[in-house]
Amino acid sequence: MSAGALVELARVAEQCGVHTVLCGEVAGPEVMVLLGAVANATSRVRMASGIVSTYTRTPTLAAMGFATLSSLAPGRVVAGFGASSPIVIGRWHGLPFDAPYTRTLEFVAAFRACLGGGKVDYEGTHVAVHDFRLATDPGGPIPVWLAAINPRMLRLAGAVADGVFLTWCRPEEIPGKIAAVRDGAAEAGRNPDEVEVVASFWGYAGPDIERATERLRRVILSYATVPTHAAAFVEAVPDLAAATRAWNDGDRAGALALVPDTVVHELCAVSEDGSAGALLARRFHEAGVDLPIVLAIGAGGGDHDGPFTTVQRTAQQLGLTAMVTGP
């Protein structure tokens, strides 16, 4: 989708009563540019990065970007960070994927210091900022979300972030992950109930169920075969080890055959009318998630209507369209 179409999708989401819209940053849109355009096209909806890496920007540049965005839309901005993966950081950006836990801990601390408005002198093992002072008033606080999959990062989110961003979770796995977040918050002397719990799932609502299922089967494996992400899929994908070997050997068809439709429909929400997305969002909420996020997709190449119908139909199934959508 073009940037213009994505901005229109955010505008439609706001009209549908959606609470928060996200822009990820992988190999498509650059997050600050797109969210800046969304800020100008909307008046109420909260905007978040979901998720940007703690490697590809310095804390100073990230603070400059989010402060600029927040000055455009005060009170509507959330900064979502995560370590990413060795594929994205090492192969795509040519950077060492070193000590993701420590780097993320230090990045968040330095980022918060930069947003504070005073002169920053921070020295960590992997992150350093000296003699920096932010020259843009963000117009208010900017909450920080931290993406977490593994137990150690879940505890870190509880210890240092305003929210934890979960993904690739089945509803029954969420309470255990929330418990780890709360343990981290308690160990840091924080109120665990003040940490927002966000969880995303991929979803499609439209007529081309078969093609969407095939697309999501490939999406699942593209994440599940990444070493830093694999642990999240062990329970959901029984043949993950064999599928990973086939995938890494170049046997894509063989790998995909090891992910049955039942797995796709357990991890993702696929239905014509949006009922699957609404059901999964409700199950997430019942499991302790404050904000379920549907990652709306089309059925495949050229399907630019799919994301729009997914947002509209899922919102309708949830009753969001009855909400007041003004400022």
Secondary structure, DSSP 8 states (H G I E B T S, - for coil): --HHHHHHHHHHHHHTT-SEEEE--SSS--HHHHHHHHHHH-SS-EEEES-EESSSS-HHHHHHHHHHHHHHSTT-EEEEEE---HIIIIIIT------HHHHHHHHHHHHHHHHTSS-EEEE-SS-EEEEE---S--SS---EEEE--SHHHHHHHHHH-SEEEEES--GGGHHHHHHHHHHHHHHTT--GGGSEEEEEEEEEESS-HHHHHHHHHHHHHHHHTSTTTGGGGTTT-TTHHHHHHHHHTT-HHHHHHTS-HHHHHHHSEEESSSHHHHHHHHHHHHTT-SEEEEEE--SSTT--SHHHHHHHHHHHHHTGGGS----
